[in-house]
Amino acid sequence: MLDHFWNRQRKEYLLSVRYAYSSNSSQSSHVRAGDVVLVQEDKAPRHMWKMGRVLEMYPGRDNVVRACMVKLPNGATLRRPVQLLYPMELVD
């Protein structure tokens, strides 16, 4: 039951947030410094994914942001690709 809830949340809510960003912006990166994000982790159950705040963004050779440095609540920092980051707040 819980796995069904998290699977549905990921498919519906998290993807709708991502699509809302893509429809409102012409940039390919919709994560900005200071954004609160959910960090997808393949080896952890969905309900254990960590939340964090984006500190820095790292562009690729084409100047499109490909990765971000994320600070977790415990103080640790992670560098993750933007494909694994789900923004938790919509910002205009």
C-alpha positions as CSV (number, residue, x, y, z in Angstrom):
1,M,0.0,0.0,0.0
2,L,2.8,2.5,1.0
3,D,4.8,1.6,-2.1
4,H,1.7,2.1,-4.2
5,F,1.3,5.6,-2.7
6,W,4.9,6.6,-3.3
7,N,4.8,5.2,-6.8
8,R,1.7,7.2,-7.6
9,Q,3.1,10.4,-6.0
10,R,6.2,10.1,-8.1
11,K,4.3,9.5,-11.3
12,E,1.7,12.1,-10.7
13,Y,2.8,14.9,-8.4
14,L,6.5,15.0,-8.9
15,L,6.3,14.7,-12.7
16,S,3.6,17.4,-12.8
17,V,5.9,19.7,-10.9
18,R,8.6,19.0,-13.4
19,Y,6.3,19.5,-16.3
20,A,5.0,22.8,-14.8
21,Y,8.6,24.0,-14.8
22,S,9.1,23.0,-18.4
23,S,6.0,24.6,-19.7
24,N,6.7,27.9,-17.9
25,S,10.4,28.3,-18.8
26,S,12.4,28.1,-22.0
27,Q,15.6,27.0,-20.1
28,S,16.4,23.4,-19.9
29,S,17.4,23.6,-16.3
30,H,14.5,24.4,-13.9
31,V,16.4,24.0,-10.7
32,R,17.9,27.2,-9.3
33,A,20.2,28.0,-6.4
34,G,18.2,28.0,-3.2
35,D,15.4,25.7,-4.4
36,V,14.2,22.9,-2.2
37,V,14.4,19.6,-4.0
38,L,13.8,15.9,-3.4
39,V,16.8,13.8,-4.3
40,Q,16.0,10.5,-6.0
41,E,18.0,7.6,-4.8
42,D,17.8,4.2,-6.6
43,K,18.9,2.1,-3.7
44,A,16.6,3.7,-1.1
45,P,12.8,3.2,-0.9
46,R,10.9,6.2,-2.2
47,H,9.8,7.3,1.2
48,M,13.4,7.6,2.3
49,W,14.5,10.0,-0.5
50,K,16.3,13.0,1.0
51,M,15.3,16.6,0.8
52,G,17.9,19.3,0.3
53,R,18.6,22.8,-0.9
54,V,20.5,23.5,-4.1
55,L,23.7,25.4,-3.3
56,E,25.5,25.5,-6.7
57,M,24.8,24.6,-10.3
58,Y,27.3,23.1,-12.7
59,P,26.9,23.7,-16.4
60,G,28.1,21.3,-19.1
61,R,30.2,22.2,-22.2
62,D,27.0,23.6,-23.8
63,N,26.4,25.9,-20.8
64,V,23.2,24.0,-19.8
65,V,23.1,23.0,-16.2
66,R,23.8,19.3,-15.9
67,A,24.5,18.8,-12.1
68,C,23.9,20.6,-8.8
69,M,25.4,20.6,-5.4
70,V,22.7,19.9,-2.8
71,K,23.0,20.5,0.9
72,L,21.1,18.0,3.1
73,P,19.5,18.8,6.5
74,N,22.3,16.9,8.3
75,G,24.9,19.3,6.7
76,A,26.2,16.8,4.1
77,T,26.5,18.0,0.5
78,L,25.9,15.9,-2.6
79,R,26.6,16.5,-6.3
80,R,23.7,15.1,-8.3
81,P,22.5,15.4,-11.9
82,V,19.4,17.5,-12.5
83,Q,17.5,14.4,-13.7
84,L,17.6,13.1,-10.1
85,L,16.3,16.3,-8.6
86,Y,12.6,17.0,-8.1
87,P,11.7,20.6,-7.2
88,M,9.3,20.7,-4.3
89,E,8.1,24.3,-4.7
90,L,6.9,26.2,-7.8
91,V,8.6,29.6,-8.2
92,D,7.6,32.2,-10.8
